[in-house]
Amino acid sequence: MNDWNSSAPPNSRPGSGGGSVGAGAGKAKQIKLVLLGDSGVGKSSIALRFVRGEFNENGETTIGAAYLTKTINCQGCPIKFDIWDTAGQERYHSLAPMYYRGAPAAVVVYDVTNVNSYNKATVWVKELMQQANAMMVIVLAGNKADMVTDTRCNNEEARKFAAENKLLFAETSAKTGMNVDDIFFQIGNVIARQQSPGVNDREGRGNVKLTKEEPKGRICCGESAYNLFISVCISLQRISILKKQAICSLTTAKKRPLLFLNTSRIMDNGITNGNPPFSGLSYDYHEVMKIKVVTVGDMSVGKTSLAVRYAKHEFMETYNETIGASFYVRTIEVSGKTFLFQIWDTAGQERFRSLVPMYLRDAKVAILVYDVTSRESFDSVSNWLKDLLNSSPTTVKIALVGNKMDLSDQREVSIETGKYFASQKNLAFVETSAKTGENVDRLFTMLAEMMLVDADTLGRQTSSDSSISSPVIDVRNVRFPNKTRKRCCKS
C-alpha cells in the first residue's frame, strides 16, 4: 500500500528499533513539516495518531493551524518534527504559504473515499512544486484506507501521479494507525540522506533515488574571479556582509546594514569598458531598517483600516473580517534613514487569538488598537497587553492607538483615559482616524523615530566597547592578500 524505499536502514523503520527518542539521545535536528489537504480528510487525525497514538472519531475543525511535535530516531540521528496541521477550508487557503514557507517536508492528504479531495490534493502538490522549497520532501497520503466504499479513489491513478511528480506515496488509516508512523520515518530517512556528505537529491522532491553530486565549476585566473564577484553584486543588487580582507570591517556583528550598489556605469558583462575591475564604478550606500509591525486588538476596532490607510492611502466603509492575518508593506524616510515597515494585521476574533504569538515572533513593534466609541474594546486592552508581554520579544515597542477619533459624537473613551493608561504602562500613545487619515502617518513616523533612538543608543554603546571604526567603503581600492597560486590556464 506504499512506495517506500526498502533500502532504508532497519533501525530507522517503525517496529525495528526506531521510535521516540529519550532525553539522553543528544540534540535533535528540527524539521518543519506541514500537513495540507481538503477539509475533513483526516490531517489532524494523522498528526494525533503519530504524536500521541490516539484517534478521535469526532475531532473539531482546525482553525488556522494546530501545532504538535514529536522526536524520533532516523538512521541513528534524533529528529524532532515540528508539525503544522493546517485548516482545510477554502477561506484559510491564503494562509497556507505562511506555514509551508521554508518547510523541508509536507504531507498532502486526501480521503480515498472522496474523489474531490484527491483532485484538491493534486492542486496542493502543484502549488508546492511552484512556490515551496525546491528540495521539499512531499508525501501524497490517501487516508481512511480502512473504509470500504464504492466511491473509492483509483489507487493506481494516485500512485502514477506520485511517480510522475517524484513524490512519496502511501495509503494510510489514522483510525487503525496503518502506515502513519511510516510516513514520518521515511521523511526523516530521506532528509537524513539528503544532508549526508556527498549526497545530493537532484532528481526531485522527496525522491529516494539519489544521484551523485554534480561536479563543481572552476574559476580560471584572478580576473575571472573579479568578474564573478562583480556579476554577483549586480545580480543581487545588495551586499549584506563583506569579508574584512576583501572590503572592510563592519561596525558590529549585530548591526548589518543593507548596502545598495549603483550599477549605472557597469557594462553588461560586469566590467567597465576597457578598464580593470572596480576602476570606474560609483557606489551609493544607504541603510534600510526593516521593521516588523504587528497589529492586535478586538474585532472591528479598525486594525485593517489603519493598515490599508497607511500602506495604500485608501479607506473602505466595510471590510471582510480578517482570517488569521493580512500583510502590508510601506517604505518611508525619517531623518535621512529609510524604513521598510512590514505590517501584519492580525484577526481580532477570539478563535484566532492562539495564532498571535506566531506573528509576534521577531516583531520590532506591536500596535495595540481599540475603538474610542467602544468601552468594551478599551477594557480588553489589558488582556491584549498581557498577551503581548508574555509572547513578544522583550525589546518590542508597544504603541496604544485609539482609532475612530472622527466619531466624536459616539465617543465612549476619552483621550485622557487612553493617555493615562498608556503612561501607567509605559506605552506610546496616539489617537487616529483611518477614515480621514488623521494621525495615521504620524503614528508610523513616531515608531520610526523610536527605532532611531534605539539604534543611536546601540551605536554609542558599541562604539565605546569596540575598537572597530565605522566602515569607509571604497571597493576601487580593494587589496586582496598576496598568495602564491598555481596558474590554471596558459598565459
N, C-alpha and C positions, 0 to 999 in steps of 0.2 A: 504493500500500500504506500510505500515511499521510495524515493530515489536518492538514498544515501550512498556515500562512497564507502564501500566495505573495507577499504584500506585504513580507516581510522584506527588509531591505537586502541587496544582492548580496554586499557584503563581510563579511556576518555568516553566510553559509551555507558549509558544507563545500565545498571544491573551488573556491571563488570568491574567494580571497584571505584568508579567515579561517583560523584554525588556532591552534596553540600559540603562546604569547606569549613572547618572549625577555626577557632581564633588563632591557633598556632601555625596556620598554613602559610604565613608570610603575607606580604602586601598583595592585594588582589588588583588585577587590571580591570578598570571600569569600562564597560561597553554600554553605550546608549542604544536601546532597542525600542522601536516604535511599532505598535500594533495598529493596523489600518484595515478598513473594510466597512461594509454597509451596516446599518443598524440591525441588531438582532442576530448577527451571525455567530456570536459567541466569543468575541475578543476578550471581554472581561472574564469569562469562564475559563478560557485558556490560561490567562495570566494567573488567576486564582488557583487553578489546578497545579500549575508549575510552582508557584511560590509557596502555597500553603497546603497543597494536596487536598483541596476542598472543592466541592461543587454545590452551587445553589440553583435550584430549579427556577426560582423567581428573583433573579438579580435585578437591581434597579438600573434604570437607563443612565449611562455615563453622561455627565455634563462637562463639556470642555475636554477634560482628560483626567485620568487617575494615574497614580504613581506607585509602583511596587519595586522591590529589589530582592535579589537572591544571588548568592555566591555559590559557584560550582567549580569543579576541578576538570580542566581540559588539558590533556597531554602534559599532566604534571604541573600545570600553571593555574593558580586560582583566578577565576574571572567573576567579577561582580556585574550582573546585569541590572542596569537602571531602565526599568520597563515603563514606557509611557503608553497607556491604554487610552486611545483617542475615541471621542464620540463619533458615531457613525451617521448621525442625522445630517442632511444636506446643509442645514444652516450653520453647522460647525466646520464645513469643508474648508472654508477660508483660513481657519486656524491651523490646519494640518502642517503647512510649510514651517511654521514656527517650531513644531515638535520634531519633524524629521530632518530639519536643517542640522548638518554636522553629525548625524547619527550614522554609525558604521553598519547598522543592521536594521532590517524591517521585516515584519511578518504580515503579509496581506492575506486576510481571512475571508472566505466565502462560505455560505451554507450549501452543502451538497444537495439539499432538498429544495433549493431556491435558485433557479436559473438566472434570475435578475441580479442576484447577489454575486454570481460568478461574472456576469458582464461588467458589473461595477468594479469587481476586483481587477479585471484586466485594464480598466481605466486607471485605477490606482497604480498599477505596475508601470504603465506608460508614463504617468506623471512623475514617478520616482526616477525612472530612467532619464527623463529630460531635465529634472530640476534638482535631484538629490545628489549626494556624494557619488562620484563616478565609480568608486570601489565598493559601494554598499553591497552587503550580502542580503539578498532578498529571498524570502521563503514564501511560496504560494501554498496556503494551507486550506484544504477543504474540510471544514468542521462538521460535526454531527454525523460522522460516518456510521455511528451505531444505529441510526434511524433507517428503517426500511420503508420506502415510498415509491410510488410510480413516477413521481416527478423528479427523480434523482438526476443530477447533472452528469454529463458524459465524462467519465474518468479519463478516458483516453484523450479527449479533446484538451482537458486541463493539463494532462501530462505532456502533450505535444506543445502546448503554449509555453509551458515552463522550459522545455528543452530548447525551443527556438529562441527564447529570451535569456537562456543561461541562468535559470532560477533553480533553487532547491524546491522540491515538491513533496508534499505528503498529505494524506487524508488523516484527520485526527478526530478524536472524540473527547471533549472536555469532561463529559459525563463519566466515561469509563477510564479516562486517562490515556487512551491509546495514542501513541506517538507524540504526546505533548512534550514530555521531557526530551525526546529525541530531537525535536526541532531546535531547542536551545543548546543542546550538547553539540549538534552538528554546526550550528552557527559559531559556537566557541572554537570548534576544531578548525573551521575554515579561516577564521580571523587569526587564530594562533599560527596557522601555516602561512598566511599572507605576510605576517610580520616576522617570520623566521628568516635568518640570514640567507641570502642567495635565492629567495623565493619571491616571485613577482606574479601576481594574478592579473595577467594581461588579457585573458580570454573572455572575461566578462564578470558581471556582478555575481558573486557567490558561487561561481562555477568551481567545483572542487578539482578540476583538471588544471593543474598549474604548469606554466611553461617556464623555461629558463629565462633568466634576466637578460634583457636586450643589451647589446654592447653599447657602452657609452661613447659619445663622440669626443674627438680631441680638438684642442685649441692649438693652432700652429703659430708659433712666433709671438713675440711681445706685442707687436702692433695689432695682431688679430685679437689678442686679449683685450687691448684698449677698445677696439671696435665693438667687441661683445659687450664690454662694460657700458659704453655709450648707448648701444642699442637697447640694452635692458632698461637704462634710465628713461629713454624715450618712451618705450612701450608701457612702463609702469606709471610714468608722469609723476612719480614721487620717490623720495628716498627717505625711509623711516629711520634706518640705523646705518651708519657708515663706519667701516673699520678704522680704528685710530691710526694705523700705519698708512692707510690709503688717503684719508681725507682730513679728519680732525678728531678731537675728543669732544664728546657731548658733555654738557654741564653736569648731568647726573643721570644715573640709570633709571631713575624714577620719572624723569621728565624727557619724553622723546617726541619732540615736535615733528609734524609733517612738513617736509621741505618740498616746495613745488619748483619744477625745473622749466625754465623758459627755453624752449627749443626752436624759437623762431629763426635762428641763424644756423640751424643744423640741416645739412643736406639729407636726402632720403636714406643714404647709407650710414648715417650717424656721424660722418666726418665732414668738417668744413672743406670746401673745395680747395684742394692743393695745399692744405695746411695740416700739420700734425694734429693728433687728437688733443682736444681741450684748448687749442691755441686761440680760437676766435669765438668762443662761446660766451654768452651772457646768462647769468643766473639770477633769478629773483626768488627770494625766500620770504615766507611769512608763515606764522604759526596758526594752525587751526585747532581750536579746542572743541572736542566732541562732548556734548552734554546730553546724557540720557535723562529724560524727564518723564516721570510717571504721574498721571492724574488719578486721584482717588476721591471718593465721596459717594453719597447716596445717589440712587437713581433719579434722573430728571433734574439734577441741580445745574446742568449746563456744561458738563465737562467736555462733551463732544463739540458743543457750540463754541467754547473757548478755543479748542484746538483748531477747529476749522477756520474760525475768525482770524487766528494768528497765522496759520500756515497758508491759507488760501484767500484771506480777506473776504470771506463770504459768511452769510448767515441765512439759515432756513428756520422758519417758524416750527416746523415739525421734522423730527428725525426718527428713523427706525432705531429701536433700542440696541445698544452695543452688545454684541455677543463675544464674550471673552475680552478682547481688546482690539482697538484700531491703532494705526500707526501713521504719524505725520512728521514732516521734516521742514525746517526752515533755517537758512543761514543769515546771520546779521553781523555787523561790525560795531564794536563798542570800544572806545578808547584805542583805536588802531588795531585791535585784535579781532580775529574772525571766529565766530562761534557757530557751530553746527548743532542745532537743537534737534534731538531725536525724541519725539513726543509719543509716549504710549498712553493712550486713552482707555482706561480700564472700565469694565462694566460695573454698574453700581448695585445690581441685584444681589441679594444675599446668597443665591446659589453659586455665584461666581467668585465669592469672597475668598475661597480657598486658593484661587489661582493668583491672587495679588502678589504673594511673596515671590512667585516665579518672575513676575515682571519687575519687581523691585531689585532683583539681583543686579549688581553693578551700576545701579542708578546713582546719579550725582544729585538730582533734585526730585523732591516729591511735592506736588501741588495738591493740597487738601481743600476741596471745594465744597461750599454749602450755598444754599439758596436763601437770600436775605428775606424772601417772602414766606419761608417755611421754617418755623421754630424747630420742628421735628428734625430737619436736616442739620441744623446747628447743634442740636442736642446729641446727634450721632457723631459729631466731630471728635469727641473724647475717645470713643471706641476706635474710630479710624486712626487716631493719633497713636493709641496704644499698639494697634497692629503694625503701624509704620515703625515705631521704635523697636518692636520685637523682631521685625522681619527685614528691615533695610540695613545697609551698611552704617556703621557708626558715624561716618563722615558725611552722610547725606544731609542736604539742606532742605528744610521744610518751609513752605510758604502757605499761609492760610489765606484763602480767597473767598470773599463773599460776592457771589455772582447775582445778576439781575438787579443791579442798583438803579436801573432806569425805571423799575416798577415801584416808585417811591410811595404811591398811594396804597400799595399792598404790603409794605414792609412790616415784618414781624420781629426782625433782629436789627437793633440799632448799630450804627458804625462804632459807637463807643463800646458796646458789648463785645464786638469782634476784636477791637483793638486791645481791650483789657485781657481777653482770653489769650491772644497772641503774645502779649507782653509777659503774662504769667508763665507761659510755656516756652518762651524764648524763640518765637517763630516770626518770620517776616509776615507782613500783613498788607493787603490791598483789597479794595472793593472794585469790581469790574462790571461791565455790561457787554456780553458777547453780541447783543443785538446792535448796539450803537458803536461798539468797538472801544468805548471809553476805558482807558487804563489797561487794555489788553497788551499792547506793545510795551507799555511801561512796566508791566509785570515781568516780562521776559528780559527787558533791559536791566531791571533790578537784579534778576537772577544772574545775568552775565556779570554784573558788577560785583556781586557776592563771590562768584568764582574767581574773578580777577584778584580780589583781596586775598583769597586763599592762595592763589598762585604766587602772588608777590611775597606773602609770608613764607611760603615754602622756599622761594628763591633766596630770600635773605638767610634762612636757616642753612640751606645747602652751601651758600657762598661762604658763610662763616665756618662751616665744618669741613669744607673741601678745598684743596689747593688747585683744583681744575678750573681754569678760566672759561669764560663764555666763548663759544665757538666763533671763530672768524673763518668762514669757509671760502676758499678760492681754489677750485679744482684745476685751474690753469697752472698752479704751482705744485701739483702733486709730485712727490718724490717717493717712488717705491723702493724698498730695501734692495740693495745690490746683492744678487745671489748668482753664483756660477751655475749655469744651466747648460745642458747638452742641447745642441741645435737639432731641431726636429725637421728641418727642411733644408734644401740646398739654397745657398746664397746666390 
